[in-house]
Amino acid sequence: EKFKRLKNEGNDFVKMGEYEEAANKYSECMKLNTEECTVYTNRALCYLKLYKYEEAKRDCDHVLQIEDSNIKAFYRRALAYKGLQVRKKNMAGI
């Protein structure tokens, strides 16, 4: 019950564009249930919006260890890799 409430609060924060707060709610969910993949893919989305590509990749990697065909995890991990590549290119130009 508490898990569901926290997840819903996280979803509401995402809808409002409050990605930091949403990520915190999803992190709280993980303390209650480490096997629920949706909170990891949801938190990965938040991390992508916050340009935290390494963290997003880590969450997606975790999901893919549990569900090796999770489409959201594959997609969001690809976005994280893309963000990391762009960052690397920008750093090289500095």
C-alpha positions in Angstrom: 0.0 0.0 0.0 2.8 2.4 0.9 4.7 1.4 -2.2 1.7 2.1 -4.4 1.2 5.5 -2.8 4.8 6.5 -3.2 4.8 5.4 -6.8 1.7 7.4 -7.6 3.2 10.5 -5.9 6.3 10.0 -8.1 4.1 9.7 -11.2 2.3 12.9 -10.2 5.7 14.7 -9.8 6.7 13.5 -13.3 3.5 14.9 -14.8 4.3 18.3 -13.2 7.9 18.2 -14.5 9.3 17.9 -10.9 11.9 15.2 -11.8 14.1 15.5 -8.8 11.1 15.0 -6.4 9.8 12.1 -8.6 13.2 10.4 -8.5 13.2 10.7 -4.7 9.8 9.0 -4.5 10.9 6.2 -6.8 14.0 5.7 -4.7 11.8 5.3 -1.6 9.8 2.7 -3.5 12.9 0.8 -4.2 13.6 0.5 -0.5 10.3 -1.3 -0.2 10.6 -3.5 -3.3 13.8 -3.9 -5.3 12.2 -6.2 -7.9 9.5 -3.8 -9.3 11.0 -2.8 -12.7 8.6 0.1 -13.4 10.1 2.3 -10.6 13.5 1.8 -12.1 12.5 2.7 -15.6 10.5 5.6 -14.2 13.5 6.9 -12.2 15.7 6.4 -15.3 13.3 8.8 -17.1 13.7 11.3 -14.4 17.5 11.0 -14.5 17.4 11.5 -18.3 15.4 14.7 -17.8 18.0 15.8 -15.2 20.9 15.0 -17.6 22.1 12.3 -15.1 22.9 9.8 -17.8 25.2 7.5 -15.8 22.5 7.0 -13.2 19.8 6.4 -15.8 22.0 3.8 -17.5 22.5 2.1 -14.1 18.8 1.8 -13.5 18.2 0.4 -16.9 21.0 -2.1 -16.5 19.3 -3.3 -13.3 16.0 -3.7 -15.0 17.5 -5.7 -17.9 19.1 -8.1 -15.4 15.6 -8.9 -14.1 13.7 -8.6 -17.4 16.0 -9.0 -20.4 13.3 -7.9 -22.9 12.1 -4.7 -21.2 11.6 -2.3 -24.0 11.5 0.9 -21.9 14.7 -0.1 -20.2 16.4 -0.7 -23.6 15.1 2.6 -25.0 16.0 4.7 -22.0 19.4 3.1 -21.7 20.0 4.0 -25.4 19.0 7.6 -24.6 21.5 7.5 -21.7 24.3 6.2 -23.9 23.5 9.0 -26.4 23.6 11.6 -23.6 26.9 10.3 -22.4 28.3 10.4 -26.0 27.2 14.0 -26.5 28.7 15.0 -23.1 32.0 13.2 -24.1 32.1 15.1 -27.4 31.4 18.4 -25.7 34.1 17.8 -23.1 36.6 17.0 -25.9 35.8 20.4 -27.5 36.6 22.3 -24.3 
